[in-house]
């Protein structure tokens, strides 16, 4: 078994030295090499293996950027950048644990996100009982709530911190069962209204490819692209690009302005479509912006409301997607399902609008930079039809060869 690497214990030693050293001691007792790292921004402490001054020296502007900052907020921001610089210099990180309140969490979480997916990472934070999305992002960070404040050891905090230390030790010392699977990995984007398409595709392809499916709800799209950018995927089957509609029109399932950027940055083989571009997602009806009152809506459930996109909006969305795809140095196949883009966009269904779809497809053809390795293909089927699935499969197999 390969050595598990070194456990890094990170926090502000000027306020939490006792707790950090307790966790470090438990990790050492579990047989792990440990490095303690101080990211305090007040009086640099001496108990840590790596001092706050040593970390601060990794800031692009030097240690003074941290310790000469005008206020605590500026110092925390500077130490965050310094810690990222420090982590980038370390080659032995086998796992990382941070302890902190709001300031410590803000400093350590970006460093955890900078570690490769799969490296054990745990944050004990007083913020863990709330919205941890800004700290976790789309990374495999375990957040643990300490129940009490991290302000000294007591009979309760010892239990919580010991559980955290032993959790990291378990992740680092228990090897992941190795798989003999040598199939190339493909990432798929799926929404409820394109599920039938993706289920058929994965059934057809899973004999030769490892199929990883991501929910196109914003975080799912970001996760798909993070995995692709890390080199863990050999291709993207991006059938459900609805997150572009939410980004441009103010919906709640946006993956942000960086959606599709990984395709341009890496040239990863991309086969995709315009799945669920017929809709924008909002929460309950009362949350819908006033400017959209009077539009065509569909109640997906009590908390999710879908709005049908118009021809003009679809033209804008198509142009935005094409600008991203055109920048890819790798192979691109954009497949347009002429029969409809989602389960709701089918004959007899609420969002079926052939005129709007015609505008969408025309905009794609107008904005897409076609060349030998960038091809746009119209398919005379609905997106969930077996005929469309068959064409997607053909192009996936051709590109992956």
C-alpha positions as CSV (number, residue, x, y, z in Angstrom):
1,X,0.0,0.0,0.0
2,X,1.3,3.5,-0.9
3,X,2.2,5.8,2.0
4,X,-0.8,8.0,2.8
5,X,1.1,11.3,2.7
6,X,1.2,14.0,5.3
7,X,-1.8,15.4,7.2
8,X,-1.8,19.2,7.3
9,X,-3.6,20.8,10.2
10,X,-4.3,24.4,9.5
11,X,-5.8,27.2,11.6
12,X,-5.1,30.4,13.5
13,X,-2.7,29.5,16.3
14,X,-3.0,32.9,17.9
15,X,-6.6,31.9,19.0
16,X,-6.9,28.1,18.5
17,X,-3.5,26.6,19.2
18,X,-4.8,24.2,21.9
19,X,-7.5,22.7,19.7
20,X,-5.2,22.5,16.6
21,X,-2.4,20.8,18.6
22,X,-5.0,18.3,20.1
23,X,-6.1,17.3,16.5
24,X,-2.5,17.1,15.4
25,X,-1.7,14.8,18.3
26,X,-4.5,12.5,17.5
27,X,-3.4,12.2,13.9
28,X,0.1,11.4,15.0
29,X,-1.3,8.8,17.3
30,X,-3.0,7.3,14.3
31,X,0.4,6.8,12.7
32,X,0.3,9.8,10.3
33,X,3.0,12.3,9.7
34,X,1.6,15.8,10.5
35,X,2.5,19.3,9.6
36,X,0.8,22.1,11.6
37,X,0.3,25.4,9.8
38,X,-0.4,28.8,11.4
39,X,-2.6,31.2,9.4
40,X,-3.1,33.7,12.2
41,X,-3.1,37.4,11.2
42,X,-2.4,38.9,14.6
43,X,0.7,38.0,16.7
44,X,2.5,35.2,14.9
45,X,2.5,32.1,17.2
46,X,5.4,29.7,17.6
47,X,3.7,26.3,18.3
48,X,3.1,25.5,14.6
49,X,5.5,23.7,12.4
50,X,5.0,26.3,9.8
51,X,4.7,29.8,11.2
52,X,2.2,32.5,10.0
53,X,5.2,34.5,8.8
54,X,6.4,31.6,6.6
55,X,2.9,31.3,5.1
56,X,2.6,35.1,4.7
57,X,5.9,35.1,2.8
58,X,4.1,33.0,0.1
59,X,1.8,36.0,-0.8
60,X,2.6,37.4,-4.2
61,X,3.4,40.8,-2.5
62,X,5.3,39.3,0.4
63,X,4.6,39.0,4.2
64,X,3.8,42.6,4.6
65,X,0.7,42.2,2.5
66,X,-0.7,40.2,5.4
67,X,0.8,41.8,8.5
68,X,0.7,45.4,7.3
69,X,-2.9,45.2,6.1
70,X,-5.0,48.1,7.3
71,X,-7.7,46.0,9.0
72,X,-8.6,42.4,9.9
73,X,-10.7,41.9,6.8
74,X,-7.8,42.9,4.5
75,X,-5.4,40.7,6.5
76,X,-7.7,37.7,6.2
77,X,-8.0,38.2,2.5
78,X,-4.3,38.5,2.1
79,X,-3.6,35.4,4.3
80,X,-6.1,33.5,2.1
81,X,-4.0,34.3,-0.9
82,X,-0.8,33.5,1.0
83,X,-2.1,30.1,2.1
84,X,-3.0,29.2,-1.5
85,X,0.6,30.1,-2.5
86,X,2.0,28.0,0.3
87,X,-0.1,25.0,-0.5
88,X,1.0,25.2,-4.1
89,X,4.6,24.6,-3.0
90,X,3.9,21.4,-1.0
91,X,4.2,18.0,-2.7
92,X,3.4,15.8,0.3
93,X,-0.2,16.7,1.1
94,X,-2.1,13.5,1.8
95,X,-5.0,15.2,3.6
96,X,-5.9,18.5,5.1
97,X,-8.0,19.6,8.1
98,X,-8.9,23.1,9.1
99,X,-10.5,24.5,12.2
100,X,-12.1,27.9,12.3
101,X,-14.8,30.4,12.8
102,X,-15.8,32.7,10.0
103,X,-12.3,34.1,9.5
104,X,-10.5,30.8,9.7
105,X,-13.0,29.1,7.4
106,X,-12.6,31.9,4.8
107,X,-8.8,31.4,4.9
108,X,-8.7,27.6,4.8
109,X,-11.6,26.7,2.5
110,X,-10.0,28.1,-0.7
111,X,-6.9,26.0,0.1
112,X,-9.0,22.9,0.5
113,X,-10.7,23.7,-2.8
114,X,-7.3,23.9,-4.5
115,X,-6.5,20.3,-3.6
116,X,-7.2,17.7,-6.2
117,X,-10.5,15.9,-6.0
118,X,-10.1,12.7,-4.0
119,X,-7.5,14.1,-1.6
120,X,-9.2,13.9,1.9
121,X,-10.2,17.4,3.1
122,X,-12.2,18.3,6.2
123,X,-13.2,21.7,7.6
124,X,-14.5,22.0,11.2
125,X,-16.3,25.3,11.1
126,X,-18.8,27.2,13.2
127,X,-20.4,28.1,9.9
128,X,-21.1,24.5,9.0
129,X,-24.7,24.6,10.2
130,X,-25.6,27.1,7.6
131,X,-25.1,27.5,3.9
132,X,-21.8,25.9,3.1
133,X,-22.0,26.3,-0.6
134,X,-19.6,29.3,-0.8
135,X,-17.0,27.3,1.0
136,X,-17.4,23.9,-0.5
137,X,-18.2,24.9,-4.1
138,X,-18.3,21.8,-6.2
139,X,-15.4,20.1,-4.3
140,X,-15.3,17.0,-2.0
141,X,-14.9,18.9,1.2
142,X,-16.5,17.5,4.4
143,X,-17.8,20.2,6.7
144,X,-18.3,19.4,10.4
145,X,-20.2,21.6,12.8
146,X,-18.3,21.8,16.2
147,X,-21.6,22.4,18.2
148,X,-19.7,24.7,20.7
149,X,-17.5,27.5,19.5
150,X,-13.9,26.6,18.8
151,X,-12.7,28.4,21.9
152,X,-10.9,25.9,24.2
153,X,-11.0,22.2,24.9
154,X,-13.9,20.8,27.0
155,X,-15.6,17.4,27.3
156,X,-17.8,18.2,24.3
157,X,-15.2,19.8,22.0
158,X,-12.7,17.0,22.6
159,X,-15.3,14.5,21.3
160,X,-16.1,16.5,18.2
161,X,-12.5,17.3,17.3
162,X,-11.4,13.7,17.9
163,X,-14.2,12.6,15.5
164,X,-12.9,15.0,13.0
165,X,-9.2,13.9,13.4
166,X,-10.2,10.3,13.2
167,X,-12.3,10.9,10.2
168,X,-9.4,12.4,8.3
169,X,-7.1,9.6,9.5
170,X,-9.6,7.0,8.3
171,X,-9.8,8.7,4.9
172,X,-6.0,8.9,4.6
173,X,-5.1,5.4,5.8
174,X,-7.9,3.3,4.3
175,X,-7.1,2.8,0.6
176,X,-9.9,3.3,-1.9
177,X,-10.6,-0.1,-3.5
178,X,-8.8,-0.2,-6.8
179,X,-10.9,-0.8,-9.9
180,X,-9.6,-2.7,-12.9
181,X,-12.0,-0.7,-15.1
182,X,-10.0,0.8,-18.0
183,X,-13.0,2.3,-19.8
184,X,-12.7,5.9,-20.8
185,X,-14.8,8.2,-18.6
186,X,-17.5,10.4,-20.1
187,X,-19.4,13.2,-18.3
188,X,-23.1,13.6,-19.2
189,X,-25.4,16.6,-18.3
190,X,-29.0,15.6,-17.5
191,X,-32.2,17.3,-16.3
192,X,-35.5,15.7,-15.4
193,X,-36.9,16.6,-18.8
194,X,-33.9,15.0,-20.6
195,X,-33.7,11.9,-18.4
196,X,-35.1,9.6,-21.1
197,X,-32.3,10.6,-23.5
198,X,-29.5,10.2,-21.0
199,X,-30.8,6.9,-19.7
200,X,-30.8,5.5,-23.3
201,X,-27.4,6.9,-24.0
202,X,-25.7,5.5,-20.9
203,X,-27.3,2.1,-21.5
204,X,-25.9,2.1,-25.1
205,X,-22.4,3.4,-24.1
206,X,-21.8,1.9,-20.6
207,X,-20.3,-1.3,-22.1
208,X,-17.4,0.7,-23.5
209,X,-17.3,3.9,-21.4
210,X,-17.7,4.8,-17.7
211,X,-20.7,7.1,-17.7
212,X,-20.8,9.9,-15.0
213,X,-24.0,11.8,-15.0
214,X,-24.3,15.4,-13.6
215,X,-27.6,17.2,-12.8
216,X,-27.7,20.4,-14.8
217,X,-29.0,22.5,-11.9
218,X,-26.0,24.9,-11.6
219,X,-23.8,23.1,-9.1
220,X,-24.0,20.0,-11.4
221,X,-22.8,21.9,-14.4
222,X,-19.9,23.4,-12.4
223,X,-19.0,19.9,-11.1
224,X,-19.0,18.5,-14.6
225,X,-16.6,21.1,-15.8
226,X,-14.4,20.9,-12.7
227,X,-14.1,17.1,-13.3
228,X,-13.4,17.7,-17.0
229,X,-10.8,20.3,-16.2
230,X,-9.0,18.0,-13.7
231,X,-8.4,15.5,-16.5
232,X,-10.6,12.9,-15.0
233,X,-12.9,12.8,-18.1
234,X,-12.0,11.8,-21.6
235,X,-15.1,13.4,-23.2
236,X,-18.2,15.4,-22.5
237,X,-21.7,14.4,-23.6
238,X,-23.3,17.8,-22.8
239,X,-26.9,17.1,-23.9
240,X,-28.5,19.4,-21.3
241,X,-27.3,23.0,-21.6
242,X,-30.2,24.6,-19.8
243,X,-27.9,26.3,-17.3
244,X,-27.0,28.8,-20.1
245,X,-30.6,30.0,-20.1
246,X,-30.7,30.4,-16.4
247,X,-27.4,32.3,-16.4
248,X,-28.5,34.8,-19.1
249,X,-32.1,35.2,-18.0
250,X,-31.8,35.3,-14.2
251,X,-32.9,31.7,-13.3
252,X,-31.9,29.8,-10.2
253,X,-30.1,26.9,-11.9
254,X,-27.2,29.0,-13.4
255,X,-23.7,27.5,-13.5
256,X,-22.3,30.9,-13.8
257,X,-20.6,32.8,-16.7
258,X,-17.8,30.1,-16.9
259,X,-20.1,27.4,-18.2
260,X,-18.4,25.8,-21.3
261,X,-15.1,27.6,-20.6
262,X,-13.4,24.2,-19.9
263,X,-14.2,23.2,-23.5
264,X,-12.3,26.1,-24.8
265,X,-9.5,25.8,-22.3
266,X,-8.8,22.1,-22.7
267,X,-10.2,21.1,-26.1
268,X,-11.8,18.1,-24.5
269,X,-14.0,16.2,-27.1
270,X,-17.5,17.6,-26.7
271,X,-20.7,16.2,-28.1
272,X,-23.7,18.3,-27.0
273,X,-27.2,19.6,-27.7
274,X,-29.7,22.2,-26.6
275,X,-31.5,20.2,-24.0
276,X,-34.0,22.1,-21.9
277,X,-33.2,25.4,-23.4
278,X,-37.0,25.8,-23.7
279,X,-37.1,26.7,-20.0
280,X,-35.8,28.9,-17.2
281,X,-36.0,27.8,-13.6
282,X,-37.4,29.8,-10.7
283,X,-38.5,28.8,-7.2
284,X,-42.1,29.3,-6.1
285,X,-44.3,31.6,-8.2
286,X,-43.9,34.6,-5.8
287,X,-40.1,34.6,-6.4
288,X,-40.4,35.2,-10.1
289,X,-39.1,38.6,-11.1
290,X,-41.8,41.2,-11.9
291,X,-40.5,41.6,-15.5
292,X,-41.6,38.1,-16.3
293,X,-45.2,38.4,-15.1
294,X,-47.6,37.2,-17.7
295,X,-45.3,34.7,-19.3
296,X,-46.0,31.0,-19.9
297,X,-45.2,29.0,-16.8
298,X,-45.3,25.4,-15.7
299,X,-45.4,24.4,-12.1
300,X,-42.8,21.6,-11.8
301,X,-43.7,21.3,-8.1
302,X,-44.7,23.6,-5.3
303,X,-41.2,25.0,-5.0
304,X,-40.0,25.0,-8.7
305,X,-41.6,27.0,-11.5
306,X,-40.5,26.8,-15.1
307,X,-40.8,29.6,-17.6
308,X,-40.9,29.0,-21.4
309,X,-38.2,30.9,-23.3
310,X,-39.1,33.1,-26.2
311,X,-37.6,33.1,-29.7
312,X,-35.6,36.3,-28.9
313,X,-34.2,34.9,-25.7
314,X,-33.2,31.6,-27.5
315,X,-31.3,33.6,-30.1
316,X,-29.4,35.3,-27.3
317,X,-28.7,31.9,-25.6
318,X,-27.5,30.3,-28.9
319,X,-25.1,33.1,-29.6
320,X,-23.6,32.9,-26.1
321,X,-23.1,29.1,-26.3
322,X,-21.6,29.3,-29.8
323,X,-19.1,31.9,-28.7
324,X,-17.8,29.5,-26.1
325,X,-17.8,26.4,-28.3
326,X,-16.2,28.2,-31.2
327,X,-13.1,28.9,-29.0
328,X,-12.5,25.1,-28.5
329,X,-9.3,23.8,-30.1
330,X,-10.8,20.3,-29.8
331,X,-13.5,18.4,-31.7
332,X,-17.1,19.7,-31.2
333,X,-20.4,18.1,-32.3
334,X,-23.5,20.2,-31.7
335,X,-26.7,18.2,-32.4
336,X,-30.0,20.0,-32.8
337,X,-33.2,17.9,-32.1
338,X,-35.7,19.3,-34.5
339,X,-38.6,17.5,-32.7
340,X,-38.1,19.3,-29.4
341,X,-35.6,20.1,-26.7
342,X,-37.3,18.6,-23.6
343,X,-40.1,16.4,-22.4
344,X,-42.2,19.6,-22.1
345,X,-41.3,20.7,-25.6
346,X,-43.1,18.0,-27.5
347,X,-46.3,17.9,-29.5
348,X,-49.2,18.3,-27.1
349,X,-47.0,19.5,-24.2
350,X,-47.2,22.9,-22.6
351,X,-43.9,24.3,-23.9
352,X,-44.1,23.0,-27.4
353,X,-43.3,26.0,-29.7
354,X,-42.0,25.1,-33.1
355,X,-41.5,28.7,-34.1
356,X,-39.3,29.5,-31.0
357,X,-37.3,26.3,-31.7
358,X,-36.9,27.3,-35.4
359,X,-35.4,30.6,-34.2
360,X,-33.1,28.7,-31.8
361,X,-31.8,26.4,-34.5
362,X,-31.4,29.2,-37.0
363,X,-29.4,31.2,-34.4
364,X,-27.1,28.2,-33.8
365,X,-26.5,27.8,-37.5
366,X,-25.8,31.5,-37.9
367,X,-23.4,31.7,-34.9
368,X,-21.7,28.3,-34.9
369,X,-18.2,28.4,-36.6
370,X,-18.4,25.2,-38.6
371,X,-15.1,23.6,-39.7
372,X,-13.9,20.0,-40.2
373,X,-13.6,19.3,-36.4
374,X,-16.5,21.5,-35.4
375,X,-19.8,20.2,-36.9
376,X,-23.4,21.2,-36.4
377,X,-25.9,18.5,-37.2
378,X,-29.7,18.8,-37.4
379,X,-31.5,15.6,-36.2
380,X,-35.1,15.1,-37.3
381,X,-36.2,13.7,-33.9
382,X,-37.1,14.8,-30.4
383,X,-34.3,14.9,-27.9
384,X,-35.7,11.9,-26.0
385,X,-36.4,9.9,-29.1
386,X,-34.3,6.8,-29.8
387,X,-33.4,8.1,-33.2
388,X,-31.8,11.2,-31.6
389,X,-30.0,9.0,-29.1
390,X,-28.6,6.8,-31.9
391,X,-27.1,9.8,-33.7
392,X,-25.5,11.0,-30.4
393,X,-24.0,7.6,-29.8
394,X,-22.5,7.5,-33.3
395,X,-20.8,10.9,-32.8
396,X,-19.6,10.0,-29.3
397,X,-18.0,6.8,-30.5
398,X,-16.5,8.5,-33.6
399,X,-14.9,11.3,-31.5
400,X,-13.6,8.9,-28.8
401,X,-11.9,6.8,-31.3
